[in-house]
Amino acid sequence: MKNNDKVVIRAVALCFKPYLKPEEAMVYCNLGRTQLAKRCDEFGIYKNNSGYFKRADLDLMMCGSVSPIEEKLKQMKFDFAKKSRALK
């Protein structure tokens, strides 16, 4: 078996594992270590006690949606604007 074949088989196996090691998560998300840490922090995704990431959480991060932090900030801005209009 060639090295390229092993890489392809491992990549396909990553798609079916429910929990990923940090190195596997970097490959799965196509991000470097620093970028993965930054994005996970932004989305509130943390490793479990065993040091693994939940693949479903990584899928939510990669789907292109707005991070929960940004969503909450927009809601707070909207609430603030609403209150300030009510005071006028």
N, C-alpha and C positions, 0 to 999 in steps of 0.2 A: 504494500500500500504506500503510495506516494505521500509526501508531506502535505501537499495541497489537498489531497483527498481527506486526510485527517482533519485539516482545518475546516473544510466544508462540513464534514460530519459533526464536528464539535459545534459549529455555528448553528446547524439545524437543531442539535440537541438543546442549545440555549433557549430556543423558542418554546420548548415544552417543559422546562423546569419552572416550578412555582417560586423558588427562591434562588437568587443569584449571589455569588461571591462578588466583592467589589470589583475585581478584575473582569469578571464576566459581565457585570453591569456596565462597565466602561465600553466593552465590545458591543453589547446589546444596544446601548444608547448612542454609540458612535461619538463618545465624548472622552476627553482626557480626564485625568484624575481631578485636577482643579476645577474644570468645568462641571464635572459630575457632582462634586461636593457643593459647588455654588448653586446649581440648579436644584439639587435635593434639598438644600437649606431653604431655598426660595419657595419650594412647594411643600415643605414640611415633611419630607420623606426621610426616615431614619432607618438605620440598620437595626435588626432585632438583636436579642441577647446573644445569639450565636454568631453575629457578624454578617448576616445575609440581608440583602434587599428583597422586598416582595416584588415580584415581577408585575403584578397588577398595578401597584403604585407607580412603577416606572412607566408603564403603559399610559397612565393618566398624565404623567409629566410630558411624555413625548407626543401626545395627541394634538398639541398646539393650542390648548385652552389657556385662559388667563390663570395665573397663579392665584391661590386663595388669598395671599397677602395683598396683591393688587386689587382683587375683587372686593375685599374688605375695605381697602383704602378708598375705592370709588364710592362704596356705600356710605362711608363716613363723610366724604365730601358732599354727597348728595344730601345727607341728613343735616349737615351743617348749613348748607345753602338754604334748605327748607326752613330751618329754624331762624336763620337771619332774615329771611323774607317775612316770616310771621311776626318778628319783632318790629318791623318798620311800620 
